[in-house]
Amino acid sequence: MRFEFVADRRVKVKTLLKEHEVSKGLLAKVKFSGGNIWVNGREENAIYLLDVGDVVAIDIPDERGFGTLEPVRSDLNIVYEDDHFLVIDKPYGVASIPSKIHSNTMANFVKQYYIDQDYPNQQIHIVTRLDKDTSGLMLFAKHGYAHARMDKQLQSKTIEKRYYALVAGEADLEEQGDIIAPIARNDASIITRCVGPDGKYAHTSYWLKAQYGSVKLVDIKLHTGRTHQIRVHFSHIGQPLLGDDLYGGSMDYGIERQALHCHSLTFTHPFTKKVMNLQSSLTSDMESVILDLEKNY
């Protein structure tokens, strides 16, 4: 895959490429794994001194997939795809990546999809992952350079994910609020997290969209990305997610997983500079709960 850049001053090739987030590791792949660097159509090296207006092109070698990741065929709900990115609407009940207890994961499914499409890059790059029982939008980069560009946006917090959640508690919620509470590991469990003074800073914003008695539909924006952040924060304020028995959520509304859905994903496409705003409808199980509640309120 080829990418081109134009020098706006006299600098070395490697300096220009660094400004475009081409890492030392990627430059090494270009040098040693079949790639190339061109300046105005001539082959050059990374220390070549550019003039203003010189056109630098880099050919990035194709990426082989990891042999340890088994391809598994499954239908994918593709929301968006181009040469650089793939956005999938993930169902609940499917983990993002393999583990000792999960093998049929989104990473396995996407690998099979890449094979079926005969894509030159076969490595799986997950930019935004979701918990197994959280549904909604997942962003994949289709090559390492795209992944690196999106990691920069993650670090600068310019990728925005929005979630819908159904929560329940006796107290009312404000129309809009912020939950700022540090999240720490729970000494009593290797899975759960808790709010604690020795935890890491965590910030969640929410907007109340509807209320049905003690149950509320909230729209949520994460400012940080701590493990189980939404689940921990809403449990902490006495409004745990429906179906989330791990954090005290009610199991009385016919939903058997945490009622959490990533409905919106917004980012700036690093190559086209277009602002991408992708949406996902609520899943049938969350919709069913809402319809049942609307009958009574």
Backbone torsions as a table, in degrees:
resi	resn	phi	psi	omega
1	MET	NA	135.1	-175.2
2	ARG	-109.1	139.4	175.1
3	PHE	-129.6	142.2	-177.3
4	GLU	-122.4	145.5	179.6
5	PHE	-140.6	152.6	-179.1
6	VAL	-116.3	129.4	-179.6
7	ALA	-73.8	132.7	177.3
8	ASP	-104.7	3.8	177.1
9	ARG	-164.9	174.8	-179.7
10	ARG	-81.0	106.3	178.1
11	VAL	-143.3	165.4	173.6
12	LYS	-73.8	155.8	179.5
13	VAL	-54.8	-46.5	-175.4
14	LYS	-64.0	-30.9	177.7
15	THR	-68.6	-44.9	177.7
16	LEU	-61.1	-44.1	-177.8
17	LEU	-66.5	-37.2	177.7
18	LYS	-61.9	-37.0	178.8
19	GLU	-66.0	-22.1	176.8
20	HIS	-101.5	22.4	172.3
21	GLU	63.8	30.5	170.3
22	VAL	-87.4	111.6	-173.3
23	SER	-76.4	168.1	174.7
24	LYS	-61.6	-38.2	178.8
25	GLY	-63.3	-41.0	178.7
26	LEU	-69.0	-38.0	176.1
27	LEU	-61.8	-37.6	177.9
28	ALA	-63.9	-40.2	176.8
29	LYS	-62.6	-41.7	178.8
30	VAL	-61.5	-38.9	-176.1
31	LYS	-76.2	-40.3	-168.8
32	PHE	-110.4	-8.3	-173.6
33	SER	-122.1	26.7	172.0
34	GLY	102.2	7.8	177.5
35	GLY	-91.4	-172.0	-179.6
36	ASN	-161.2	159.4	175.4
37	ILE	-120.7	132.6	179.9
38	TRP	-125.5	140.9	172.9
39	VAL	-125.7	115.2	-177.0
40	ASN	52.5	37.3	176.6
41	GLY	86.3	-0.4	179.3
42	ARG	-108.8	142.1	177.8
43	GLU	-70.8	128.1	179.6
44	GLU	-137.4	177.7	178.0
45	ASN	-111.6	179.5	-171.4
46	ALA	-71.6	-17.5	-178.5
47	ILE	-100.3	7.8	177.8
48	TYR	-62.9	136.2	-178.5
49	LEU	-87.9	121.2	-176.3
50	LEU	-88.8	153.3	168.4
51	ASP	-102.5	161.6	177.4
52	VAL	-58.7	130.4	178.6
53	GLY	93.3	-9.0	176.8
54	ASP	-63.2	140.5	179.5
55	VAL	-102.0	119.1	179.1
56	VAL	-103.9	129.2	175.5
57	ALA	-121.5	138.1	173.5
58	ILE	-120.6	134.5	173.5
59	ASP	-100.0	114.8	-178.4
60	ILE	-94.0	126.1	-177.8
61	PRO	-65.9	152.8	178.0
62	ASP	-64.8	151.8	-178.2
63	GLU	-105.5	124.8	173.7
64	ARG	-78.4	145.6	177.7
65	GLY	-73.4	156.8	177.1
66	PHE	-71.7	128.5	-178.5
67	GLY	-65.8	-21.0	-179.0
68	THR	-79.2	-13.1	179.0
69	LEU	-93.6	111.8	-176.1
70	GLU	-80.0	130.7	175.2
71	PRO	-74.1	136.8	179.6
72	VAL	-132.8	127.9	-177.8
73	ARG	-80.1	133.0	176.9
74	SER	-159.6	150.6	176.0
75	ASP	-68.7	132.7	178.8
76	LEU	-112.0	136.7	174.3
77	ASN	-93.3	91.7	-175.3
78	ILE	-85.3	121.8	-179.6
79	VAL	-91.5	-35.2	-178.9
80	TYR	-155.6	144.9	174.6
81	GLU	-155.4	138.3	167.9
82	ASP	-142.7	-162.6	-177.2
83	ASP	-68.5	-16.5	-171.3
84	HIS	-114.4	-28.9	-172.4
85	PHE	-137.0	154.2	176.1
86	LEU	-136.3	125.7	177.5
87	VAL	-117.5	125.9	-175.8
88	ILE	-120.9	141.3	172.8
89	ASP	-87.2	102.3	-174.5
90	LYS	-79.6	132.5	173.2
91	PRO	-76.0	157.3	173.4
92	TYR	-72.8	157.2	-179.4
93	GLY	89.1	2.4	-180.0
94	VAL	-122.6	124.6	178.8
95	ALA	-73.0	158.4	179.1
96	SER	-77.3	-43.0	-176.2
97	ILE	-131.7	155.5	-179.5
98	PRO	-66.7	153.8	173.9
99	SER	-151.7	-172.8	179.5
100	LYS	-62.6	-28.0	-176.8
101	ILE	-110.1	-3.9	-179.9
102	HIS	-129.0	123.9	178.5
103	SER	-122.9	-31.8	176.3
104	ASN	-90.1	82.9	-172.4
105	THR	-115.9	172.0	178.4
106	MET	-60.0	-36.3	178.7
107	ALA	-62.7	-41.4	177.2
108	ASN	-63.2	-43.2	-178.0
109	PHE	-65.4	-42.6	-178.3
110	VAL	-68.4	-35.8	177.3
111	LYS	-60.6	-43.8	177.9
112	GLN	-62.8	-39.5	178.2
113	TYR	-61.6	-43.4	178.3
114	TYR	-61.6	-40.5	178.3
115	ILE	-64.4	-45.7	-179.7
116	ASP	-61.4	-36.1	-179.7
117	GLN	-83.6	-6.0	-178.9
118	ASP	56.7	43.8	178.6
119	TYR	-72.6	143.0	-179.5
120	PRO	-67.6	-32.4	177.3
121	ASN	-96.3	121.0	-174.5
122	GLN	-110.7	-1.1	-178.8
123	GLN	-82.0	142.1	-178.0
124	ILE	-93.9	124.3	179.2
125	HIS	-121.2	104.9	177.9
126	ILE	-91.5	120.8	178.8
127	VAL	-88.7	-47.0	178.6
128	THR	-127.1	122.1	-179.6
129	ARG	-107.9	163.6	178.6
130	LEU	-129.0	151.6	173.6
131	ASP	-60.6	157.0	-177.2
132	LYS	-51.4	-45.6	-174.7
133	ASP	-99.0	14.7	170.4
134	THR	-100.4	133.0	-179.5
135	SER	-101.0	168.2	172.7
136	GLY	120.7	-159.4	-166.5
137	LEU	-78.4	129.2	174.3
138	MET	-122.4	135.5	-178.9
139	LEU	-105.6	126.0	174.7
140	PHE	-114.5	140.0	168.8
141	ALA	-94.8	139.8	-174.6
142	LYS	-92.8	0.2	172.2
143	HIS	-159.1	163.2	-173.0
144	GLY	-62.8	-34.5	-179.6
145	TYR	-67.6	-40.9	176.7
146	ALA	-62.7	-38.7	178.8
147	HIS	-62.9	-44.1	-180.0
148	ALA	-62.3	-39.9	179.7
149	ARG	-65.2	-38.1	179.9
150	MET	-75.4	-30.3	175.2
151	ASP	-60.1	-35.6	176.5
152	LYS	-62.0	-40.2	178.5
153	GLN	-69.4	-35.5	175.3
154	LEU	-62.1	-43.6	-178.7
155	GLN	-65.8	-34.7	-179.8
156	SER	-89.3	1.5	177.6
157	LYS	59.4	39.4	177.9
158	THR	-103.5	0.4	168.4
159	ILE	-91.6	123.9	-178.2
160	GLU	-110.4	123.0	173.2
161	LYS	-111.7	132.9	176.5
162	ARG	-118.2	142.7	-176.3
163	TYR	-124.9	146.2	163.7
164	TYR	-100.5	138.8	175.7
165	ALA	-139.2	147.5	170.1
166	LEU	-104.3	119.5	-177.8
167	VAL	-122.9	161.6	-179.5
168	ALA	-144.4	135.2	176.9
169	GLY	-169.4	155.9	-176.1
170	GLU	-67.7	-34.2	-178.6
171	ALA	-76.4	152.6	174.4
172	ASP	-78.2	160.5	173.2
173	LEU	-109.1	146.4	171.9
174	GLU	-64.6	160.0	178.9
175	GLU	-59.8	-34.0	176.2
176	GLN	-145.6	142.7	-179.6
177	GLY	-156.9	168.5	176.9
178	ASP	-127.4	136.3	174.2
179	ILE	-111.7	112.4	179.6
180	ILE	-120.0	105.1	-176.7
181	ALA	-154.8	132.1	-176.4
182	PRO	-68.5	140.7	-178.5
183	ILE	-110.6	129.4	-177.0
184	ALA	-125.3	166.7	171.5
185	ARG	-68.8	147.7	177.1
186	ASN	-92.0	117.0	-177.1
187	ASP	-60.1	-23.7	-176.6
188	ALA	-88.1	-2.0	-176.0
189	SER	-152.7	145.8	175.2
190	ILE	-88.4	-6.1	-176.4
191	ILE	-104.0	-51.2	-170.8
192	THR	-80.4	159.6	173.8
193	ARG	-119.6	168.9	-179.2
194	CYS	-151.2	162.9	172.0
195	VAL	-80.7	128.2	-178.4
196	GLY	-157.6	153.2	-175.9
197	PRO	-62.9	-23.1	179.9
198	ASP	-93.9	9.0	-178.5
199	GLY	-82.1	177.7	178.5
200	LYS	-91.8	146.5	179.8
201	TYR	-51.9	133.9	178.8
202	ALA	-144.3	135.9	-174.2
203	HIS	-136.0	122.8	178.9
204	THR	-126.5	131.4	172.6
205	SER	-107.4	148.5	178.1
206	TYR	-142.8	156.8	175.0
207	TRP	-130.4	128.8	179.5
208	LEU	-78.1	119.9	-177.4
209	LYS	-98.4	-34.1	-179.7
210	ALA	-162.0	156.1	178.3
211	GLN	-137.9	135.3	179.4
212	TYR	-129.4	87.0	-174.4
213	GLY	65.2	-123.8	-179.3
214	SER	-83.7	-9.1	-178.1
215	VAL	-93.9	135.7	-179.9
216	LYS	-127.6	143.1	169.2
217	LEU	-98.2	121.3	-177.9
218	VAL	-122.4	146.5	174.0
219	ASP	-102.9	128.8	-167.7
220	ILE	-124.6	139.2	172.7
221	LYS	-123.5	129.9	177.2
222	LEU	-93.4	131.8	173.4
223	HIS	-98.4	-18.9	174.6
224	THR	-132.1	168.7	-174.6
225	GLY	-126.0	57.3	179.1
226	ARG	-78.3	153.9	178.1
227	THR	-57.9	129.0	177.4
228	HIS	58.7	27.5	-170.5
229	GLN	-56.4	-49.7	-177.5
230	ILE	-62.7	-45.1	-177.1
231	ARG	-63.3	-43.3	-179.8
232	VAL	-67.4	-45.7	-176.1
233	HIS	-64.4	-43.5	-178.0
234	PHE	-73.7	-30.5	172.2
235	SER	-65.8	-38.1	-178.7
236	HIS	-62.0	-34.2	-178.9
237	ILE	-94.9	13.1	176.6
238	GLY	79.2	23.8	-179.6
239	GLN	-133.1	60.4	-177.4
240	PRO	-64.2	156.2	-179.5
241	LEU	-70.4	141.1	173.7
242	LEU	-57.9	141.7	177.3
243	GLY	77.6	-2.7	-175.9
244	ASP	-97.5	75.7	-177.0
245	ASP	-66.9	-18.0	178.4
246	LEU	-65.9	-30.6	-178.0
247	TYR	-120.1	26.8	172.7
248	GLY	85.8	15.3	-179.9
249	GLY	-74.9	150.4	-178.8
250	SER	-71.0	140.0	176.3
251	MET	-107.1	21.1	-172.3
252	ASP	-98.8	8.2	-173.9
253	TYR	-116.2	14.3	174.6
254	GLY	82.2	10.6	176.9
255	ILE	-115.4	132.9	-170.0
256	GLU	-112.1	20.0	173.7
257	ARG	-146.0	166.4	179.5
258	GLN	-60.6	131.4	-175.8
259	ALA	-79.6	76.7	-173.6
260	LEU	-139.5	127.9	-174.7
261	HIS	-140.5	124.6	176.4
262	CYS	-80.9	102.5	-171.9
263	HIS	-97.3	-13.2	-175.6
264	SER	-144.0	138.5	177.8
265	LEU	-136.9	121.2	-178.0
266	THR	-127.3	130.7	177.1
267	PHE	-157.1	161.8	175.0
268	THR	-92.3	122.5	179.3
269	HIS	-64.1	119.7	-172.8
270	PRO	-68.9	-17.0	-177.7
271	PHE	-103.0	-33.5	178.6
272	THR	-98.7	-15.3	-176.8
273	LYS	67.5	8.7	177.8
274	LYS	-78.5	139.9	174.9
275	VAL	-79.8	119.8	-179.1
276	MET	-96.4	125.5	177.3
277	ASN	-128.1	102.7	-173.8
278	LEU	-109.6	144.4	-173.2
279	GLN	-128.3	153.4	176.9
280	SER	-137.4	134.7	178.6
281	SER	-75.3	156.4	176.5
282	LEU	-59.6	147.9	177.9
283	THR	-73.2	160.7	-175.4
284	SER	-63.0	-34.3	-178.4
285	ASP	-69.3	-38.2	176.8
286	MET	-71.2	-39.5	176.8
287	GLU	-60.4	-40.5	-178.9
288	SER	-62.9	-41.5	177.9
289	VAL	-61.9	-44.8	-179.0
290	ILE	-63.5	-43.3	178.6
291	LEU	-61.3	-41.0	178.3
292	ASP	-64.5	-41.2	-179.7
293	LEU	-67.7	-38.5	-178.8
294	GLU	-63.4	-26.9	179.1
295	LYS	-67.5	-25.2	-174.6
296	ASN	-104.4	-9.6	-177.1
297	TYR	-133.1	NA	NA
